[in-house]
Amino acid sequence: MGAMNKSEFRKLSDLELLNLTSKAAKNEKAATLVLLEHLLEVDLRRAFAADAYSSLFDYIVRGLKYFESQAAERVSAVRLIRETPAVKIHIEAGALTLTSAAMIQRHIRAEKSLSTGSKEKVTEEAKTALITECLGLSKREVEKILFSHASAPVQLASQERVRQVTETHTEIKVLIDEETRELLRRAKELSQASTTADLFKQTLKAFIEKRERQMGKVQSTEVKHHENLAQLSTPTPPEVQPTKSNNPYSRYIPTQFKRAIYTRSNGQCEYRAPHTGVRCRSKAHLQVDHVIPLAVGGKTELKNLRHLCVAHNQKAARDAGISHNLFGRSLDFKRIQR
């Protein structure tokens, strides 16, 4: 049944309207669960990587056109369903909202991060009990329950909050301890920043510049001090003995290669979806990948190297038939931070 117009609504009695509204609500809950099940399968297969998306979150935002906050909720809900499949029943019944499911998953993740050694802070029994306790409750009531179960309530309360104020300005609220406050004060003294926002900007710029240099970016002031990047693929003269830096079968990536790769990629994943040609937008956790893997005869030479994000490096490994742990390091993974 499609959407009704005003004249059709006017023909309904109050009881008929309430009955149809109840059916619409059930359909919405069922549709939500169907979407989550599809997203779960996309996540398990890492299928988003086939279409130039770097993560499930990226796919939901750019591919499905959800707002970032909505995407974050759906990713967390998918992860909760993945760990505790029974959650699907509660979401379909309307006893657990997407928001509550996402909050529970964030709580579980935070508790796991606080675990030490082999001791697991959130057992399967504890998860089930926590989910059951939150059924049918409002967002505020769920927050109170999670806060009461938190091993570190201060950390739970200190989760940063981001709010878009205008098209050009965003408000970020975060709770800091006394040590961080003192570091902030001292940093403002040394930088002579007039506001915390100015210091934040200066610090981020300095951090990004440092990391990009480590990744191979050549600053504009340095260009004249480096050889022509096009000459970097020149073969090593026969009289030069192979070393770690010029052995074509070594996993070691020479600094000059890193610079050339960064110049070409501009610090962005170079994967393109084969059916659309759309390029992945990810600039996070880039890895230098061998187009033809070393394991099957590829060489460490400029024309055989490229920048890939984690998801597309994993996809390249799967496509090449190289076994690897999905959340670990494949036989051909080389983090550029080394």
C-alpha positions as CSV (number, residue, x, y, z in Angstrom):
1,M,0.0,0.0,0.0
2,G,1.4,3.4,-1.0
3,A,1.2,6.7,0.7
4,M,-2.3,8.1,1.1
5,N,-3.3,11.6,0.0
6,K,-5.4,14.0,2.1
7,S,-8.7,13.1,0.6
8,E,-8.1,9.4,1.4
9,F,-7.2,10.2,4.9
10,R,-10.5,12.2,5.4
11,K,-12.5,9.2,4.5
12,L,-11.1,7.2,7.3
13,S,-12.7,6.9,10.7
14,D,-10.6,7.5,13.8
15,L,-10.4,3.8,14.5
16,E,-9.5,3.0,10.9
17,L,-6.8,5.6,11.0
18,L,-5.3,4.2,14.2
19,N,-5.4,0.7,12.8
20,L,-3.5,1.8,9.6
21,T,-1.0,3.8,11.7
22,S,-0.3,0.7,13.8
23,K,0.3,-1.3,10.6
24,A,2.6,1.4,9.3
25,A,4.6,1.3,12.5
26,K,5.0,-2.5,12.3
27,N,6.1,-2.2,8.6
28,E,8.7,0.5,9.6
29,K,10.2,-1.8,12.3
30,A,10.3,-4.7,9.9
31,A,11.9,-2.5,7.2
32,T,14.5,-1.3,9.8
33,L,15.4,-4.9,10.6
34,V,15.6,-5.8,6.9
35,L,18.1,-2.9,6.4
36,L,20.2,-4.0,9.3
37,E,20.3,-7.6,8.1
38,H,21.5,-6.3,4.7
39,L,24.1,-4.1,6.3
40,L,25.3,-7.0,8.4
41,E,25.9,-9.1,5.3
42,V,27.6,-6.2,3.6
43,D,29.9,-5.8,6.7
44,L,30.7,-9.5,6.9
45,R,31.6,-9.7,3.2
46,R,33.3,-6.3,3.3
47,A,31.3,-5.8,0.1
48,F,31.5,-2.0,0.4
49,A,35.1,-2.2,-0.7
50,A,34.0,-3.3,-4.2
51,D,32.3,0.1,-4.8
52,A,35.1,2.4,-3.6
53,Y,33.9,2.8,0.0
54,S,36.5,2.4,2.7
55,S,34.1,1.3,5.5
56,L,30.5,0.3,6.3
57,F,30.1,3.8,7.8
58,D,31.4,5.4,4.6
59,Y,29.0,3.3,2.5
60,I,26.0,4.3,4.6
61,V,26.9,8.0,4.5
62,R,27.9,8.3,0.9
63,G,26.2,5.4,-0.7
64,L,22.9,5.3,1.1
65,K,22.8,9.0,1.8
66,Y,22.2,8.9,5.6
67,F,23.4,11.6,8.0
68,E,26.6,10.7,9.9
69,S,24.8,10.4,13.2
70,Q,22.3,8.0,11.6
71,A,25.1,6.0,10.0
72,A,26.9,5.7,13.3
73,E,23.8,4.3,15.0
74,R,23.3,1.8,12.2
75,V,26.9,0.6,12.3
76,S,26.8,0.2,16.1
77,A,23.4,-1.7,15.8
78,V,24.9,-4.0,13.1
79,R,27.9,-4.8,15.4
80,L,25.6,-5.5,18.3
81,I,23.5,-7.9,16.1
82,R,26.7,-9.5,14.9
83,E,27.8,-10.3,18.5
84,T,24.3,-11.0,19.9
85,P,21.9,-12.2,17.1
86,A,18.9,-12.3,19.5
87,V,18.9,-8.5,19.4
88,K,17.1,-8.7,16.0
89,I,13.9,-10.0,17.7
90,H,13.8,-7.0,20.1
91,I,14.4,-4.5,17.3
92,E,11.7,-6.0,15.1
93,A,9.2,-6.0,18.1
94,G,10.0,-2.4,18.8
95,A,11.2,-3.2,22.3
96,L,14.7,-1.9,21.4
97,T,15.3,1.2,19.3
98,L,18.2,1.8,17.0
99,T,19.5,4.5,19.3
100,S,19.3,2.2,22.4
101,A,21.1,-0.6,20.5
102,A,23.8,1.8,19.4
103,M,24.3,3.0,23.0
104,I,24.5,-0.5,24.3
105,Q,27.1,-1.5,21.7
106,R,29.2,1.6,22.5
107,H,29.0,0.7,26.2
108,I,30.2,-2.8,25.4
109,R,33.0,-1.6,23.3
110,A,34.1,0.8,26.0
111,E,34.1,-2.0,28.6
112,K,36.1,-4.2,26.4
113,S,38.7,-1.5,25.9
114,L,39.1,-1.5,29.7
115,S,39.6,-5.2,30.0
116,T,43.0,-6.4,31.2
117,G,44.7,-9.8,30.4
118,S,42.3,-12.7,29.8
119,K,39.5,-11.2,32.0
120,E,36.5,-10.3,29.9
121,K,34.5,-7.5,31.4
122,V,31.3,-8.2,29.3
123,T,30.4,-11.8,29.0
124,E,27.7,-13.2,26.8
125,E,25.5,-13.6,29.8
126,A,26.2,-10.0,30.9
127,K,25.3,-8.7,27.4
128,T,22.0,-10.6,27.3
129,A,21.1,-9.3,30.8
130,L,22.0,-5.8,29.9
131,I,20.0,-5.8,26.7
132,T,17.0,-7.3,28.6
133,E,17.3,-4.6,31.2
134,C,17.1,-1.9,28.5
135,L,14.0,-3.3,26.7
136,G,11.1,-0.9,26.3
137,L,13.0,2.0,27.9
138,S,13.6,5.6,26.7
139,K,17.0,6.9,25.7
140,R,17.4,8.7,29.0
141,E,16.5,5.6,31.0
142,V,18.9,3.5,28.9
143,E,21.7,6.1,29.6
144,K,21.1,5.7,33.4
145,I,21.3,1.9,33.2
146,L,24.5,2.0,31.1
147,F,26.0,4.6,33.5
148,S,25.3,2.4,36.5
149,H,27.0,-0.6,34.8
150,A,30.0,1.3,33.6
151,S,33.4,0.4,35.0
152,A,34.6,3.9,34.4
153,P,31.5,6.2,34.6
154,V,33.7,9.3,34.0
155,Q,34.9,7.9,30.7
156,L,31.3,7.3,29.7
157,A,30.3,10.8,30.7
158,S,33.3,12.3,28.9
159,Q,32.4,11.0,25.4
160,E,32.8,13.9,23.1
161,R,29.6,15.5,21.7
162,V,29.6,17.1,18.2
163,R,27.0,19.6,17.1
164,Q,26.8,21.4,13.8
165,V,26.2,25.0,14.6
166,T,26.4,26.6,11.2
167,E,27.6,25.5,7.8
168,T,31.1,26.6,8.6
169,H,31.3,26.0,12.4
170,T,30.9,22.9,14.6
171,E,30.8,22.8,18.4
172,I,32.7,20.0,20.1
173,K,32.3,19.3,23.8
174,V,34.7,17.0,25.6
175,L,35.5,16.4,29.3
176,I,39.2,16.6,30.3
177,D,41.1,15.8,33.4
178,E,43.3,18.1,35.4
179,E,46.5,16.9,33.7
180,T,45.1,17.6,30.3
181,R,43.9,21.0,31.4
182,E,47.4,21.9,32.6
183,L,48.9,20.6,29.3
184,L,46.3,22.8,27.5
185,R,47.3,25.9,29.5
186,R,51.0,25.3,28.9
187,A,50.5,24.8,25.2
188,K,48.6,28.1,24.9
189,E,51.5,29.8,26.6
190,L,54.1,28.4,24.3
191,S,52.0,28.9,21.1
192,Q,50.7,32.3,22.1
193,A,47.3,31.2,20.8
194,S,44.5,33.6,21.8
195,T,41.8,31.0,22.1
196,T,41.6,27.2,22.6
197,A,40.2,27.0,19.1
198,D,43.3,28.7,17.7
199,L,45.5,26.3,19.6
200,F,43.5,23.3,18.4
201,K,43.9,24.4,14.8
202,Q,47.7,25.0,15.2
203,T,48.2,21.7,16.9
204,L,46.2,19.8,14.2
205,K,48.1,21.5,11.4
206,A,51.5,20.6,13.0
207,F,50.4,17.0,13.7
208,I,49.1,16.5,10.1
209,E,52.3,18.0,8.6
210,K,54.4,15.6,10.7
211,R,52.4,12.5,9.8
212,E,52.3,13.4,6.1
213,R,56.1,13.9,6.1
214,Q,56.4,10.4,7.6
215,M,54.1,9.1,4.9
216,G,56.3,10.5,2.2
217,K,54.8,14.0,1.4
218,V,57.5,16.4,0.2
219,Q,56.9,20.0,1.4
220,S,56.9,22.7,-1.2
221,T,60.1,24.2,0.3
222,E,61.9,20.8,0.0
223,V,61.2,20.1,-3.7
224,K,64.4,21.7,-5.0
225,H,66.4,19.5,-2.6
226,H,65.1,16.2,-4.1
227,E,65.7,14.5,-7.4
228,N,63.1,14.3,-10.1
229,L,60.5,11.9,-8.9
230,A,60.2,10.4,-12.4
231,Q,63.8,9.1,-12.1
232,L,63.0,7.1,-9.0
233,S,62.0,4.0,-11.1
234,T,65.4,3.9,-12.8
235,P,66.9,0.4,-12.3
236,T,69.8,-0.1,-9.9
237,P,73.1,-0.1,-11.9
238,P,74.5,-3.7,-12.2
239,E,77.6,-2.8,-10.3
240,V,75.6,-1.9,-7.2
241,Q,75.1,-4.8,-4.8
242,P,71.5,-5.4,-3.7
243,T,70.7,-3.9,-0.3
244,K,67.6,-3.6,1.8
245,S,66.8,-0.3,0.0
246,N,67.2,-1.5,-3.6
247,N,66.4,-5.2,-3.5
248,P,63.2,-5.5,-5.8
249,Y,62.0,-8.5,-3.7
250,S,62.3,-6.8,-0.3
251,R,59.2,-5.6,1.5
252,Y,61.1,-2.5,2.5
253,I,59.8,0.6,0.8
254,P,62.6,3.2,0.2
255,T,61.9,6.8,1.3
256,Q,62.1,8.1,-2.2
257,F,59.4,5.6,-3.3
258,K,57.2,6.8,-0.5
259,R,57.6,10.4,-1.6
260,A,56.8,9.5,-5.2
261,I,53.7,7.4,-4.2
262,Y,52.4,10.2,-2.0
263,T,53.0,12.8,-4.7
264,R,50.9,10.7,-7.1
265,S,48.1,9.7,-4.7
266,N,48.0,13.0,-2.8
267,G,47.6,11.0,0.3
268,Q,44.4,9.3,-0.8
269,C,43.5,5.6,-1.5
270,E,44.1,4.9,-5.2
271,Y,41.4,2.2,-5.6
272,R,38.8,2.8,-8.2
273,A,35.5,0.8,-8.6
274,P,35.9,-1.1,-11.8
275,H,32.3,-0.6,-12.9
276,T,32.1,3.2,-12.3
277,G,35.7,4.4,-12.1
278,V,34.8,6.2,-8.8
279,R,37.9,6.6,-6.6
280,C,37.9,5.8,-2.9
281,R,38.0,8.9,-0.8
282,S,39.7,7.5,2.2
283,K,42.9,9.2,3.5
284,A,43.0,7.3,6.8
285,H,45.5,4.5,7.6
286,L,46.9,4.3,4.1
287,Q,49.1,1.4,3.3
288,V,51.6,0.9,0.5
289,D,50.4,-2.1,-1.5
290,H,52.1,-4.2,-4.2
291,V,49.8,-4.3,-7.3
292,I,51.3,-7.7,-8.1
293,P,51.9,-9.2,-4.6
294,L,55.4,-10.2,-3.7
295,A,54.0,-13.7,-2.9
296,V,53.2,-14.2,-6.6
297,G,56.3,-12.6,-8.1
298,G,55.7,-8.9,-7.8
299,K,58.5,-6.5,-7.2
300,T,59.1,-3.5,-5.0
301,E,59.4,-1.0,-7.7
302,L,57.5,2.3,-8.2
303,K,55.2,1.1,-11.0
304,N,54.1,-1.8,-8.8
305,L,53.3,0.2,-5.7
306,R,50.2,2.1,-4.8
307,H,48.4,3.6,-1.8
308,L,45.4,1.7,-0.5
309,C,43.2,2.1,2.6
310,V,42.9,-0.9,4.9
311,A,39.6,-2.1,3.4
312,H,40.9,-2.0,-0.2
313,N,44.3,-3.5,0.8
314,Q,42.3,-6.4,2.3
315,K,40.2,-6.7,-0.9
316,A,43.3,-6.7,-3.0
317,A,44.7,-9.6,-0.9
318,R,41.4,-11.5,-1.2
319,D,41.3,-11.0,-5.0
320,A,44.9,-12.2,-5.3
321,G,44.1,-15.3,-3.2
322,I,46.3,-14.3,-0.3
323,S,45.0,-15.6,3.0
324,H,44.9,-13.1,5.8
325,N,43.1,-12.3,9.0
326,L,40.4,-9.8,8.2
327,F,41.3,-7.6,11.2
328,G,45.0,-8.3,11.1
329,R,47.9,-8.1,8.6
330,S,47.9,-9.9,5.3
331,L,51.0,-11.4,3.8
332,D,51.3,-8.3,1.6
333,F,50.4,-5.6,4.1
334,K,53.0,-2.9,4.7
335,R,51.9,0.0,6.9
336,I,53.6,3.2,5.7
337,Q,54.1,4.3,9.3
338,R,56.9,1.9,9.7
